Amino acid sequence: MHILRDENGNLIPHGAHDHDHHDHDHAAACDAGCGNCEPESGKCKDQTFALLNYMVQHNTQHAAEAEKMAGQLENQGLADVAAQIREGVTEYQKGNMYLNIALTLYKEHLKEKAGEEH
Protein backbone atom coordinates (compact mmCIF):
# COMPACT_ATOMS: atom_id res chain seq x y z
CA MET A 1 0.00 0.00 0.00
CA HIS A 2 1.18 3.52 -0.70
CA ILE A 3 1.34 4.73 2.90
CA LEU A 4 4.06 7.26 3.39
CA ARG A 5 4.98 9.17 6.50
CA ASP A 6 6.91 12.36 6.98
CA GLU A 7 9.89 12.73 9.33
CA ASN A 8 7.47 13.08 12.30
CA GLY A 9 5.53 9.92 11.48
CA ASN A 10 2.51 11.79 10.13
CA LEU A 11 0.67 10.28 7.18
CA ILE A 12 1.32 11.93 3.83
CA PRO A 13 -1.77 11.89 1.57
CA HIS A 14 -1.41 9.95 -1.68
CA GLY A 15 -0.22 12.33 -4.37
CA ALA A 16 1.42 14.73 -1.92
CA HIS A 17 4.68 12.85 -1.68
CA ASP A 18 7.69 13.58 -3.81
CA HIS A 19 8.90 10.09 -4.67
CA ASP A 20 8.55 8.99 -8.26
CA HIS A 21 5.44 6.81 -7.90
CA HIS A 22 3.56 8.72 -10.60
CA ASP A 23 6.56 9.94 -12.51
CA HIS A 24 7.85 6.65 -13.86
CA ASP A 25 8.86 6.26 -17.45
CA HIS A 26 5.51 5.03 -18.70
CA ALA A 27 7.19 3.55 -21.76
CA ALA A 28 8.89 1.08 -19.44
CA ALA A 29 5.43 -0.38 -18.72
CA CYS A 30 5.27 -1.89 -22.19
CA ASP A 31 4.80 -5.63 -22.20
CA ALA A 32 6.57 -7.89 -24.66
CA GLY A 33 3.33 -8.82 -26.43
CA CYS A 34 2.60 -5.56 -28.23
CA GLY A 35 5.01 -6.16 -31.09
CA ASN A 36 6.11 -2.56 -30.90
CA CYS A 37 9.03 -2.76 -28.47
CA GLU A 38 12.66 -1.86 -28.98
CA PRO A 39 14.44 -4.93 -27.57
CA GLU A 40 17.75 -3.14 -27.13
CA SER A 41 16.24 -0.51 -24.85
CA GLY A 42 13.31 -2.46 -23.44
CA LYS A 43 11.06 0.48 -24.24
CA CYS A 44 7.90 0.71 -26.24
CA LYS A 45 7.95 2.84 -29.38
CA ASP A 46 4.26 3.56 -28.87
CA GLN A 47 3.68 5.81 -25.86
CA THR A 48 -0.11 5.38 -26.05
CA PHE A 49 0.15 1.60 -25.76
CA ALA A 50 2.67 1.85 -22.93
CA LEU A 51 0.58 4.36 -20.98
CA LEU A 52 -2.63 2.37 -21.40
CA ASN A 53 -0.86 -0.80 -20.29
CA TYR A 54 0.59 1.06 -17.29
CA MET A 55 -2.84 2.42 -16.34
CA VAL A 56 -4.38 -1.06 -16.28
CA GLN A 57 -1.59 -2.39 -14.06
CA HIS A 58 -1.68 0.67 -11.81
CA ASN A 59 -5.46 0.57 -11.36
CA THR A 60 -5.30 -3.14 -10.54
CA GLN A 61 -2.82 -2.38 -7.77
CA HIS A 62 -5.00 0.40 -6.36
CA ALA A 63 -8.09 -1.83 -6.41
CA ALA A 64 -6.20 -4.50 -4.46
CA GLU A 65 -5.02 -1.90 -1.93
CA ALA A 66 -8.56 -0.59 -1.49
CA GLU A 67 -9.94 -4.12 -1.03
CA LYS A 68 -7.33 -4.80 1.65
CA MET A 69 -8.28 -1.54 3.37
CA ALA A 70 -11.95 -2.50 3.25
CA GLY A 71 -11.15 -5.78 4.99
CA GLN A 72 -9.24 -3.97 7.72
CA LEU A 73 -12.06 -1.49 8.25
CA GLU A 74 -14.62 -4.27 8.37
CA ASN A 75 -12.52 -5.99 11.07
CA GLN A 76 -12.67 -2.71 13.03
CA GLY A 77 -16.47 -2.79 12.96
CA LEU A 78 -16.78 -0.21 10.18
CA ALA A 79 -18.78 -2.34 7.76
CA ASP A 80 -20.55 0.68 6.24
CA VAL A 81 -17.22 2.29 5.36
CA ALA A 82 -15.89 -1.01 4.02
CA ALA A 83 -18.99 -1.42 1.86
CA GLN A 84 -18.44 1.97 0.23
CA ILE A 85 -14.81 1.16 -0.48
CA ARG A 86 -15.85 -2.15 -2.01
CA GLU A 87 -18.30 -0.29 -4.25
CA GLY A 88 -15.34 1.80 -5.39
CA VAL A 89 -13.32 -1.38 -6.01
CA THR A 90 -16.16 -2.65 -8.20
CA GLU A 91 -15.97 0.54 -10.23
CA TYR A 92 -12.17 0.22 -10.53
CA GLN A 93 -12.67 -3.30 -11.84
CA LYS A 94 -15.36 -2.19 -14.26
CA GLY A 95 -13.20 0.64 -15.56
CA ASN A 96 -10.25 -1.71 -15.90
CA MET A 97 -12.38 -4.09 -17.93
CA TYR A 98 -12.96 -1.32 -20.47
CA LEU A 99 -9.30 -0.31 -20.42
CA ASN A 100 -8.32 -3.94 -21.02
CA ILE A 101 -10.69 -4.15 -23.98
CA ALA A 102 -9.22 -0.92 -25.35
CA LEU A 103 -5.70 -2.27 -24.81
CA THR A 104 -6.54 -5.48 -26.68
CA LEU A 105 -8.12 -3.57 -29.56
CA TYR A 106 -5.17 -1.17 -29.71
CA LYS A 107 -2.73 -4.08 -29.75
CA GLU A 108 -4.65 -5.58 -32.68
CA HIS A 109 -4.46 -2.26 -34.55
CA LEU A 110 -0.71 -2.15 -33.96
CA LYS A 111 -0.36 -5.67 -35.38
CA GLU A 112 -2.47 -4.78 -38.42
CA LYS A 113 -0.42 -1.66 -39.02
CA ALA A 114 2.83 -3.62 -38.73
CA GLY A 115 1.49 -6.20 -41.20
CA GLU A 116 0.63 -3.47 -43.71
CA GLU A 117 4.13 -2.03 -43.51
CA HIS A 118 5.77 -5.33 -44.43
C-alpha positions in Angstrom: 0.0 0.0 0.0 1.2 3.5 -0.7 1.3 4.7 2.9 4.1 7.3 3.4 5.0 9.2 6.5 6.9 12.4 7.0 9.9 12.7 9.3 7.5 13.1 12.3 5.5 9.9 11.5 2.5 11.8 10.1 0.7 10.3 7.2 1.3 11.9 3.8 -1.8 11.9 1.6 -1.4 9.9 -1.7 -0.2 12.3 -4.4 1.4 14.7 -1.9 4.7 12.8 -1.7 7.7 13.6 -3.8 8.9 10.1 -4.7 8.5 9.0 -8.3 5.4 6.8 -7.9 3.6 8.7 -10.6 6.6 9.9 -12.5 7.9 6.7 -13.9 8.9 6.3 -17.5 5.5 5.0 -18.7 7.2 3.6 -21.8 8.9 1.1 -19.4 5.4 -0.4 -18.7 5.3 -1.9 -22.2 4.8 -5.6 -22.2 6.6 -7.9 -24.7 3.3 -8.8 -26.4 2.6 -5.6 -28.2 5.0 -6.2 -31.1 6.1 -2.6 -30.9 9.0 -2.8 -28.5 12.7 -1.9 -29.0 14.4 -4.9 -27.6 17.8 -3.1 -27.1 16.2 -0.5 -24.9 13.3 -2.5 -23.4 11.1 0.5 -24.2 7.9 0.7 -26.2 7.9 2.8 -29.4 4.3 3.6 -28.9 3.7 5.8 -25.9 -0.1 5.4 -26.0 0.1 1.6 -25.8 2.7 1.8 -22.9 0.6 4.4 -21.0 -2.6 2.4 -21.4 -0.9 -0.8 -20.3 0.6 1.1 -17.3 -2.8 2.4 -16.3 -4.4 -1.1 -16.3 -1.6 -2.4 -14.1 -1.7 0.7 -11.8 -5.5 0.6 -11.4 -5.3 -3.1 -10.5 -2.8 -2.4 -7.8 -5.0 0.4 -6.4 -8.1 -1.8 -6.4 -6.2 -4.5 -4.5 -5.0 -1.9 -1.9 -8.6 -0.6 -1.5 -9.9 -4.1 -1.0 -7.3 -4.8 1.7 -8.3 -1.5 3.4 -11.9 -2.5 3.3 -11.2 -5.8 5.0 -9.2 -4.0 7.7 -12.1 -1.5 8.3 -14.6 -4.3 8.4 -12.5 -6.0 11.1 -12.7 -2.7 13.0 -16.5 -2.8 13.0 -16.8 -0.2 10.2 -18.8 -2.3 7.8 -20.5 0.7 6.2 -17.2 2.3 5.4 -15.9 -1.0 4.0 -19.0 -1.4 1.9 -18.4 2.0 0.2 -14.8 1.2 -0.5 -15.8 -2.2 -2.0 -18.3 -0.3 -4.2 -15.3 1.8 -5.4 -13.3 -1.4 -6.0 -16.2 -2.7 -8.2 -16.0 0.5 -10.2 -12.2 0.2 -10.5 -12.7 -3.3 -11.8 -15.4 -2.2 -14.3 -13.2 0.6 -15.6 -10.3 -1.7 -15.9 -12.4 -4.1 -17.9 -13.0 -1.3 -20.5 -9.3 -0.3 -20.4 -8.3 -3.9 -21.0 -10.7 -4.1 -24.0 -9.2 -0.9 -25.4 -5.7 -2.3 -24.8 -6.5 -5.5 -26.7 -8.1 -3.6 -29.6 -5.2 -1.2 -29.7 -2.7 -4.1 -29.7 -4.7 -5.6 -32.7 -4.5 -2.3 -34.6 -0.7 -2.1 -34.0 -0.4 -5.7 -35.4 -2.5 -4.8 -38.4 -0.4 -1.7 -39.0 2.8 -3.6 -38.7 1.5 -6.2 -41.2 0.6 -3.5 -43.7 4.1 -2.0 -43.5 5.8 -5.3 -44.4 
